[in-house]
Amino acid sequence: LVCNADESEPGTFKDRVLLNGDPHLLVEGVATAAFALGCTHAFIYLRGEFRREAVVMRDAVAQAYAKGWLGKEWPSANGPFKLDITLHIGAGAYICGEETALLESIEGKRGWPRNKPPFPAVRGLFGHPTVVNNVETLMNVPDIVMRGGEWYAKLGMGRSGGTRLLSVSGHVKRPGVYELPMGI
């Protein structure tokens, strides 16, 4: 499992707000998704310019290890589960927002997109099947697990379930991050 926290699109900053506001929720979302996937190692790929966010996330991951939530086997119905999370700081290349370029960067290569197929879900990070998802999605996982998919879907409009975070910047009266129902 790889969390794409590169956020390289100009004018976007929602991931920064989320990472600084509740880094433990991201750790919980990554751990929950990893458990569902049967994955034992997850990576959080942070944009190189995210210096403050890197410190915040390092602290959150270190606290999860210190509490025994990471790096320790936990019993489950499918057998013991253990998860390790690695933070990877990118070099700040815009192209690494693309999932296969991000995988190349984690592998220590130049962050250039890969030809597809094969898709990352078939042959991704270090040649293993890999799910790549973003900060916003993974931070929604704990609430969806607790309240149910139907609850989350009802937050949207019509057939567009859930919500989206939007970064509003520039010459506007109220810049910030806004959560809106899907379908708007």
One Martini backbone bead per residue (centre of mass of N, CA, C, O) as a GRO file, in nm:
protein
  184
    1LEU     BB    1   0.097   0.036   0.023
    2VAL     BB    2   0.031   0.372  -0.106
    3CYS     BB    3   0.073   0.709  -0.011
    4ASN     BB    4  -0.023   1.007  -0.176
    5ALA     BB    5   0.167   1.308  -0.059
    6ASP     BB    6   0.252   1.515  -0.294
    7GLU     BB    7   0.088   1.754  -0.393
    8SER     BB    8   0.156   1.912  -0.706
    9GLU     BB    9  -0.069   2.089  -0.755
   10PRO     BB   10  -0.155   2.386  -0.827
   11GLY     BB   11  -0.322   2.526  -0.541
   12THR     BB   12  -0.276   2.294  -0.347
   13PHE     BB   13  -0.353   2.207   0.032
   14LYS     BB   14  -0.516   1.974   0.176
   15ASP     BB   15  -0.295   1.779   0.277
   16ARG     BB   16  -0.158   1.970   0.469
   17VAL     BB   17  -0.399   2.006   0.654
   18LEU     BB   18  -0.435   1.707   0.727
   19LEU     BB   19  -0.149   1.637   0.831
   20ASN     BB   20  -0.149   1.862   1.057
   21GLY     BB   21  -0.434   1.801   1.195
   22ASP     BB   22  -0.431   1.446   1.153
   23PRO     BB   23  -0.197   1.212   1.141
   24HIS     BB   24  -0.334   0.965   1.286
   25LEU     BB   25  -0.555   0.918   1.075
   26LEU     BB   26  -0.365   0.822   0.856
   27VAL     BB   27  -0.245   0.584   1.004
   28GLU     BB   28  -0.520   0.443   1.044
   29GLY     BB   29  -0.599   0.425   0.743
   30VAL     BB   30  -0.355   0.262   0.652
   31ALA     BB   31  -0.392   0.022   0.847
   32THR     BB   32  -0.677  -0.058   0.754
   33ALA     BB   33  -0.613  -0.102   0.455
   34ALA     BB   34  -0.386  -0.308   0.497
   35PHE     BB   35  -0.559  -0.519   0.635
   36ALA     BB   36  -0.765  -0.558   0.399
   37LEU     BB   37  -0.515  -0.641   0.197
   38GLY     BB   38  -0.273  -0.797   0.349
   39CYS     BB   39  -0.060  -0.586   0.434
   40THR     BB   40   0.285  -0.523   0.579
   41HIS     BB   41   0.359  -0.265   0.388
   42ALA     BB   42   0.388   0.090   0.408
   43PHE     BB   43   0.369   0.401   0.224
   44ILE     BB   44   0.464   0.748   0.265
   45TYR     BB   45   0.450   1.004   0.021
   46LEU     BB   46   0.638   1.294   0.041
   47ARG     BB   47   0.691   1.594  -0.028
   48GLY     BB   48   0.985   1.766  -0.019
   49GLU     BB   49   0.848   2.048   0.089
   50PHE     BB   50   0.730   1.883   0.350
   51ARG     BB   51   0.877   1.950   0.631
   52ARG     BB   52   0.664   1.973   0.853
   53GLU     BB   53   0.504   1.714   0.774
   54ALA     BB   54   0.737   1.519   0.823
   55VAL     BB   55   0.752   1.562   1.127
   56VAL     BB   56   0.461   1.495   1.196
   57MET     BB   57   0.465   1.205   1.073
   58ARG     BB   58   0.701   1.089   1.228
   59ASP     BB   59   0.568   1.120   1.504
   60ALA     BB   60   0.313   0.948   1.452
   61VAL     BB   61   0.459   0.686   1.379
   62ALA     BB   62   0.630   0.666   1.638
   63GLN     BB   63   0.385   0.651   1.829
   64ALA     BB   64   0.268   0.388   1.710
   65TYR     BB   65   0.513   0.219   1.783
   66ALA     BB   66   0.525   0.282   2.092
   67LYS     BB   67   0.221   0.158   2.132
   68GLY     BB   68   0.209  -0.109   1.924
   69TRP     BB   69   0.054  -0.070   1.638
   70LEU     BB   70   0.336  -0.105   1.519
   71GLY     BB   71   0.551  -0.384   1.461
   72LYS     BB   72   0.314  -0.575   1.566
   73GLU     BB   73   0.145  -0.846   1.644
   74TRP     BB   74  -0.196  -0.924   1.552
   75PRO     BB   75  -0.485  -1.056   1.599
   76SER     BB   76  -0.687  -1.254   1.367
   77ALA     BB   77  -0.898  -1.437   1.172
   78ASN     BB   78  -0.637  -1.460   0.952
   79GLY     BB   79  -0.428  -1.399   1.151
   80PRO     BB   80  -0.155  -1.248   1.190
   81PHE     BB   81  -0.082  -0.889   1.221
   82LYS     BB   82   0.161  -0.677   1.045
   83LEU     BB   83   0.288  -0.332   1.047
   84ASP     BB   84   0.473  -0.121   0.829
   85ILE     BB   85   0.595   0.222   0.815
   86THR     BB   86   0.711   0.431   0.545
   87LEU     BB   87   0.879   0.721   0.497
   88HIS     BB   88   0.885   0.920   0.192
   89ILE     BB   89   1.099   1.156   0.051
   90GLY     BB   90   1.090   1.354  -0.196
   91ALA     BB   91   1.227   1.578  -0.458
   92GLY     BB   92   0.991   1.764  -0.598
   93ALA     BB   93   0.843   1.625  -0.836
   94TYR     BB   94   0.566   1.664  -1.018
   95ILE     BB   95   0.545   1.369  -1.151
   96CYS     BB   96   0.509   1.212  -0.862
   97GLY     BB   97   0.190   1.219  -0.867
   98GLU     BB   98   0.226   0.988  -1.036
   99GLU     BB   99   0.210   0.664  -0.949
  100THR     BB  100   0.460   0.541  -1.109
  101ALA     BB  101   0.665   0.763  -1.039
  102LEU     BB  102   0.648   0.720  -0.737
  103LEU     BB  103   0.755   0.429  -0.738
  104GLU     BB  104   1.027   0.493  -0.861
  105SER     BB  105   1.120   0.678  -0.629
  106ILE     BB  106   1.110   0.470  -0.400
  107GLU     BB  107   1.324   0.283  -0.565
  108GLY     BB  108   1.553   0.513  -0.655
  109LYS     BB  109   1.448   0.646  -0.902
  110ARG     BB  110   1.345   0.810  -1.150
  111GLY     BB  111   1.042   1.004  -1.178
  112TRP     BB  112   0.897   0.804  -1.404
  113PRO     BB  113   0.675   0.685  -1.592
  114ARG     BB  114   0.510   0.400  -1.661
  115ASN     BB  115   0.417   0.152  -1.837
  116LYS     BB  116   0.084   0.060  -1.951
  117PRO     BB  117   0.108  -0.222  -1.900
  118PRO     BB  118   0.147  -0.279  -1.594
  119PHE     BB  119  -0.029  -0.241  -1.320
  120PRO     BB  120   0.017  -0.186  -0.990
  121ALA     BB  121  -0.188  -0.415  -0.896
  122VAL     BB  122   0.013  -0.625  -1.034
  123ARG     BB  123   0.292  -0.431  -1.085
  124GLY     BB  124   0.476  -0.254  -0.860
  125LEU     BB  125   0.632  -0.231  -0.592
  126PHE     BB  126   0.896  -0.424  -0.632
  127GLY     BB  127   0.684  -0.615  -0.813
  128HIS     BB  128   0.430  -0.568  -0.647
  129PRO     BB  129   0.133  -0.548  -0.551
  130THR     BB  130  -0.031  -0.214  -0.573
  131VAL     BB  131  -0.172   0.035  -0.371
  132VAL     BB  132  -0.284   0.363  -0.465
  133ASN     BB  133  -0.337   0.643  -0.248
  134ASN     BB  134  -0.481   0.907  -0.083
  135VAL     BB  135  -0.518   1.096   0.186
  136GLU     BB  136  -0.822   1.147   0.184
  137THR     BB  137  -0.915   0.855   0.156
  138LEU     BB  138  -0.760   0.728   0.402
  139MET     BB  139  -0.901   0.930   0.613
  140ASN     BB  140  -1.196   0.795   0.560
  141VAL     BB  141  -1.187   0.497   0.652
  142PRO     BB  142  -1.261   0.498   0.957
  143ASP     BB  143  -1.550   0.617   0.919
  144ILE     BB  144  -1.656   0.400   0.727
  145VAL     BB  145  -1.618   0.163   0.919
  146MET     BB  146  -1.794   0.280   1.157
  147ARG     BB  147  -2.059   0.386   0.964
  148GLY     BB  148  -2.046   0.319   0.669
  149GLY     BB  149  -2.103   0.333   0.331
  150GLU     BB  150  -2.389   0.453   0.331
  151TRP     BB  151  -2.327   0.705   0.489
  152TYR     BB  152  -2.118   0.822   0.292
  153ALA     BB  153  -2.292   0.825   0.034
  154LYS     BB  154  -2.509   1.033   0.157
  155LEU     BB  155  -2.313   1.289   0.138
  156GLY     BB  156  -2.396   1.300  -0.135
  157MET     BB  157  -2.515   1.308  -0.482
  158GLY     BB  158  -2.678   1.068  -0.576
  159ARG     BB  159  -2.432   0.873  -0.743
  160SER     BB  160  -2.243   1.070  -0.569
  161GLY     BB  161  -2.046   0.973  -0.325
  162GLY     BB  162  -1.966   1.176  -0.082
  163THR     BB  163  -1.665   1.367  -0.055
  164ARG     BB  164  -1.476   1.679  -0.107
  165LEU     BB  165  -1.175   1.847  -0.127
  166LEU     BB  166  -1.111   2.205  -0.149
  167SER     BB  167  -0.896   2.436  -0.287
  168VAL     BB  168  -0.885   2.788  -0.200
  169SER     BB  169  -0.735   3.039  -0.406
  170GLY     BB  170  -0.642   3.367  -0.419
  171HIS     BB  171  -0.883   3.609  -0.528
  172VAL     BB  172  -1.047   3.570  -0.235
  173LYS     BB  173  -1.232   3.595   0.054
  174ARG     BB  174  -1.219   3.253   0.128
  175PRO     BB  175  -0.973   3.090   0.193
  176GLY     BB  176  -0.933   2.725   0.164
  177VAL     BB  177  -1.085   2.435   0.299
  178TYR     BB  178  -1.344   2.238   0.138
  179GLU     BB  179  -1.636   2.049   0.208
  180LEU     BB  180  -1.809   1.857  -0.042
  181PRO     BB  181  -2.038   1.722  -0.215
  182MET     BB  182  -2.083   1.511  -0.434
  183GLY     BB  183  -2.211   1.673  -0.740
  184ILE     BB  184  -2.127   1.989  -0.743
   0.00000   0.00000   0.00000
